Amino acid sequence: MAGRRGALIVLEGADRAGKSTQVRRLVEALKDQGYQAEGMRFPERTTEIGRLIGSYLENKSNIEDHTIHLLFSANRWEHVPLIKEKLRSGVTLVVDRYAFSGVAFTSSKENFSLHWCKQPDVGLPKPDLVVFLNITPEAAAKRGDYGNERYETSAFQKKVQKRYTELMEDKSLNWKVIDAAQSIEDVHNAIKRLSEAIVTEARDQPIGKLWVED
C-alpha cells in the first residue's frame, strides 16, 4: 500500500555481544513472515570513508580521535539517501550499530563529552527501535576473535557500557534491553517479538530525526 514504510531497527551493544548474528537471523525471520527486510552494518567498510575506518580499527593506521569520530559519522550520513529510499519503499532495515556506537565509543575516551559526540549525528533517520544486547565485558572476552580490533579490551568496554547506560536515559528513543548471555535462540526470539510489533507500528509514521525535538 502506498505510503507504508519499513521500520528502522538498530541493534547496539559492546563488541562480541552477538549483534551480527542477530541481525542476520532477524532479517531471515522477517522475510519468512512476508516482510521486505534487509540488513545493514556500520561502519560500512566498502566506501572510501569506510576503508579508512577499517584500516584504523584493524590497527593498520592511526587517525586523530576527533577526526575518526567525524569519519564514523560521515560514513552513516553517506548512506542516508539509501536508508530513506529503502524505508519509503517498504523495506525494514535491521542495522548492526548506528550513531549510538559512535557516541558511546568516542565519549569513553579522555576529554570527550556525550554532547560533543552526538552533534555530528543530529538529524540522522531516527530508529523506530533500538535493541541493546547487554553482555558483561568478561563474558564478551570469552567469545571468538575477541581482541582482534582496536577497542576490544575489557577496561575500555566497561567505559562503553557506562556510556550506553547514559544514552538509554533518553526517553525520546525506543530503547529495549535484552540479556545477550542467553542462548542465541532465546535472544533471537526476544528481538523478533519486539520487531514484529514495531514493523506494524512504523508503517504509517513519518521517518523521524535523531536527537531532534519533534
Buried (B, 14 or more C-beta within 10 A) or exposed (E): EEEEBBBBBBBBBBBBBBBBBBBBBBBEBBEEEEBEBBBBBBBBBEBEBBEBBBBBBEEEEEBEEBEBBBBBBBBBBBBEEEBBEBBEEBBBBBBBBBBBBBBBBBBBBEEBEEEBBBBBBEEBBBBBBBBBBBBBBEBBBEEEEBEEBBBBBBEBBBBBBEBBEEBBEEEEBBBBBBEBBBEEEEBBBBBBEBBBEBBEEBBEEEBBEBBEEE
